[in-house]
Amino acid sequence: MYPIYFRAALKTADGRLLEYGRASLSPEAGSIDFRGAFVPLLRLGTSVQILQLSGDEEIHAFTGEVYISSPDLLRIVSARDDELTPAEKCLPVDVRLPAEIRPVSDRELRLIDPLSPRHVRWTQAQLLSLAPDTVRFSCPEVFPPEQRFLLQTDGPPLIRGAAIQLEQVIAFGEGGYLCRILSIPDTYRAALASFVEQEHRRARIFSAKTPTPKSRSGNDGKKP
């Protein structure tokens, strides 16, 4: 479920920073409230952006029109979140995909062709999350730190010849092994990136049709 409250940045439609603060969503109403130490007064109907922050990164972008503008509260309506931020395109998406992994040594990884058919034992695994640069999978077997693998799955997305390295054993939640993608053939890399982007778009909070209030209330703000 998407967080209803989050740290946010308020920007003009062309990207000029106005203020940092916190935002809250009302998906049913198609509105977002922004509060901060110094909320700027804006003309009603002005187009603005509210961006969710994670650290210094903007990980989700909302746009809308100012509906209430006061020193304590800015509310936008007709909220949309169609566009992905650059950081969001790199975030993992949750999946449940059967996959196969093959533990290999660093020497093997340099010598073998990861796409060539080989009669070797593959270990069954389940992919739990995918990102353009990382994968997380669960598997009953135990692996040493920095273990390297070949990974394949019939997807979607279809992945073949991906070389990955164990970065972290996750002991909480669903757990699993978090791995960094070392290399992957270009065709499959493009398919992976496209799949991740599509899944992020599928998880948009505001649809193309959001309710628009029939009348406005609040203070008529002044243009800063």
C-alpha positions as CSV (number, residue, x, y, z in Angstrom):
1,M,0.0,0.0,0.0
2,Y,1.3,3.5,-0.9
3,P,2.2,5.7,2.1
4,I,-0.5,8.3,2.8
5,Y,1.9,10.7,4.6
6,F,5.4,11.4,3.4
7,R,8.2,14.0,3.3
8,A,7.8,16.2,0.2
9,A,9.1,19.1,-1.8
10,L,6.7,21.7,-3.3
11,K,7.8,23.0,-6.7
12,T,6.4,25.2,-9.5
13,A,5.3,23.6,-12.7
14,D,8.7,24.3,-14.3
15,G,10.6,22.8,-11.4
16,R,11.5,25.7,-9.2
17,L,11.7,24.7,-5.5
18,L,9.3,26.6,-3.2
19,E,9.4,24.7,0.1
20,Y,10.1,21.4,1.9
21,G,7.4,19.9,4.1
22,R,5.1,16.9,4.4
23,A,2.2,15.8,2.2
24,S,-0.8,13.6,2.6
25,L,-2.9,11.9,-0.1
26,S,-6.6,11.7,-0.6
27,P,-6.8,9.3,-3.6
28,E,-10.6,9.1,-3.6
29,A,-10.9,12.9,-3.8
30,G,-8.0,13.3,-6.2
31,S,-6.3,15.8,-3.9
32,I,-3.0,16.2,-2.0
33,D,-2.4,18.4,1.1
34,F,1.0,20.0,1.6
35,R,2.1,21.5,4.9
36,G,5.4,23.1,5.9
37,A,7.1,25.8,8.0
38,F,6.5,28.5,5.4
39,V,3.9,27.5,2.9
40,P,3.9,30.0,0.1
41,L,0.7,31.6,-1.0
42,L,-0.3,30.8,-4.6
43,R,-3.1,31.8,-6.9
44,L,-5.9,29.3,-7.0
45,G,-5.7,27.2,-10.2
46,T,-1.9,27.5,-10.3
47,S,-0.2,24.3,-11.6
48,V,2.4,22.9,-9.1
49,Q,4.3,19.8,-8.4
50,I,4.6,17.8,-5.1
51,L,7.4,15.3,-5.0
52,Q,7.8,12.5,-2.6
53,L,11.3,12.4,-1.1
54,S,13.5,9.6,0.1
55,G,16.7,11.1,1.4
56,D,17.6,13.6,-1.2
57,E,16.0,11.7,-4.1
58,E,12.6,12.5,-5.7
59,I,11.0,9.1,-6.0
60,H,7.4,10.0,-7.0
61,A,6.0,13.1,-8.7
62,F,2.5,14.5,-8.4
63,T,1.0,17.4,-10.3
64,G,-2.2,19.3,-9.8
65,E,-3.9,22.7,-9.4
66,V,-4.0,24.8,-6.3
67,Y,-7.4,24.6,-4.6
68,I,-6.6,26.0,-1.1
69,S,-3.7,28.3,-0.4
70,S,-3.0,29.5,3.2
71,P,0.1,30.0,5.4
72,D,-0.7,26.6,6.9
73,L,-1.9,24.5,4.1
74,L,-1.7,24.1,0.3
75,R,-4.2,21.7,-1.3
76,I,-4.0,20.6,-4.9
77,V,-6.8,18.9,-6.8
78,S,-7.0,17.1,-10.1
79,A,-3.9,15.3,-8.9
80,R,-2.0,13.2,-11.4
81,D,1.1,11.0,-11.2
82,D,1.6,9.8,-14.7
83,E,5.3,10.6,-15.1
84,L,8.1,8.6,-13.5
85,T,11.0,10.3,-11.9
86,P,14.5,9.2,-12.9
87,A,15.0,7.7,-9.4
88,E,11.7,5.9,-9.5
89,K,12.7,4.0,-12.7
90,C,15.5,2.4,-10.6
91,L,13.4,1.3,-7.7
92,P,12.6,-2.4,-7.3
93,V,9.1,-3.7,-8.0
94,D,7.6,-6.7,-6.1
95,V,7.2,-9.9,-8.2
96,R,6.4,-13.6,-7.7
97,L,8.3,-15.3,-10.5
98,P,9.8,-18.8,-10.7
99,A,13.4,-18.7,-11.6
100,E,16.6,-20.8,-11.8
101,I,20.0,-19.9,-10.4
102,R,23.3,-21.6,-10.9
103,P,26.1,-20.8,-8.4
104,V,29.4,-20.2,-10.2
105,S,32.9,-19.1,-9.3
106,D,34.4,-15.9,-10.4
107,R,36.7,-17.9,-12.7
108,E,33.8,-19.8,-14.3
109,L,31.9,-16.5,-14.8
110,R,34.9,-15.2,-16.8
111,L,35.3,-18.4,-18.9
112,I,31.8,-19.6,-19.8
113,D,29.2,-18.2,-22.2
114,P,26.2,-17.6,-19.9
115,L,23.8,-18.0,-22.9
116,S,25.2,-21.3,-24.2
117,P,23.1,-24.4,-23.4
118,R,24.7,-26.6,-20.8
119,H,23.7,-29.8,-19.1
120,V,24.3,-28.6,-15.6
121,R,22.2,-28.5,-12.4
122,W,20.1,-25.4,-11.9
123,T,18.6,-24.6,-8.5
124,Q,15.0,-23.6,-8.3
125,A,14.3,-20.1,-6.8
126,Q,11.6,-17.5,-6.6
127,L,12.1,-13.9,-7.6
128,L,10.7,-11.5,-5.0
129,S,11.7,-8.2,-6.5
130,L,13.3,-6.8,-9.7
131,A,15.1,-3.5,-10.5
132,P,17.3,-2.6,-13.5
133,D,20.4,-3.2,-11.3
134,T,19.2,-5.6,-8.6
135,V,17.2,-8.7,-8.0
136,R,16.0,-10.4,-4.8
137,F,15.2,-14.1,-4.7
138,S,14.3,-16.7,-2.1
139,C,15.8,-20.2,-2.1
140,P,16.1,-22.9,0.6
141,E,19.8,-23.3,0.0
142,V,22.4,-21.3,2.0
143,F,25.1,-19.4,0.1
144,P,28.3,-17.7,1.2
145,P,28.8,-13.9,1.1
146,E,29.5,-12.5,-2.4
147,Q,28.5,-15.7,-4.1
148,R,28.0,-15.3,-7.8
149,F,25.2,-16.8,-9.9
150,L,23.8,-17.1,-13.3
151,L,20.1,-16.3,-13.3
152,Q,17.3,-17.1,-15.8
153,T,13.6,-16.9,-15.8
154,D,10.8,-17.3,-18.3
155,G,9.2,-14.2,-16.9
156,P,7.8,-11.9,-17.9
157,P,10.3,-10.4,-18.2
158,L,12.3,-13.1,-20.0
159,I,15.8,-13.2,-18.6
160,R,18.8,-15.2,-19.9
161,G,22.5,-14.9,-19.2
162,A,22.3,-12.6,-16.2
163,A,25.3,-12.7,-13.9
164,I,24.5,-11.6,-10.4
165,Q,26.4,-11.3,-7.1
166,L,25.0,-11.8,-3.5
167,E,25.1,-8.4,-1.7
168,Q,22.9,-9.0,1.4
169,V,21.0,-11.7,3.2
170,I,17.7,-10.3,4.3
171,A,16.4,-11.8,7.5
172,F,13.2,-9.8,7.9
173,G,9.9,-9.7,6.1
174,E,9.9,-12.2,3.2
175,G,13.7,-12.3,3.5
176,G,15.7,-13.7,0.6
177,Y,19.0,-12.8,-1.1
178,L,19.5,-9.4,-2.5
179,C,21.9,-9.5,-5.5
180,R,23.5,-6.9,-7.7
181,I,23.3,-7.5,-11.5
182,L,26.9,-7.7,-12.8
183,S,26.1,-8.2,-16.4
184,I,23.2,-9.1,-18.6
185,P,22.8,-9.2,-22.5
186,D,21.5,-5.9,-23.8
187,T,18.2,-7.4,-25.1
188,Y,17.3,-8.8,-21.7
189,R,18.5,-5.7,-19.9
190,A,16.1,-3.6,-22.0
191,A,13.3,-6.1,-21.3
192,L,14.0,-5.9,-17.6
193,A,14.0,-2.1,-17.6
194,S,10.8,-1.9,-19.6
195,F,9.1,-4.4,-17.2
196,V,10.1,-2.4,-14.1
197,E,8.8,0.8,-15.7
198,Q,5.5,-0.8,-16.7
199,E,5.0,-2.1,-13.2
200,H,5.7,1.3,-11.7
201,R,3.1,2.8,-14.1
202,R,0.6,0.1,-13.2
203,A,0.9,1.2,-9.6
204,R,-0.1,4.8,-10.2
205,I,-2.2,6.2,-7.4
206,F,-4.3,8.7,-9.4
207,S,-6.1,7.6,-12.5
208,A,-6.7,9.8,-15.5
209,K,-10.1,10.7,-14.2
210,T,-10.0,12.2,-10.7
211,P,-12.8,14.2,-9.0
212,T,-12.7,17.9,-9.3
213,P,-14.5,20.0,-6.6
214,K,-17.4,22.0,-7.9
215,S,-16.7,25.0,-5.7
216,R,-13.6,26.3,-4.0
217,S,-13.0,27.3,-0.4
218,G,-10.2,28.8,1.5
219,N,-8.1,32.0,1.2
220,D,-7.4,33.5,-2.2
221,G,-3.7,33.4,-2.2
222,K,-1.4,35.9,-3.7
223,K,1.2,35.1,-6.2
224,P,4.6,35.0,-4.6
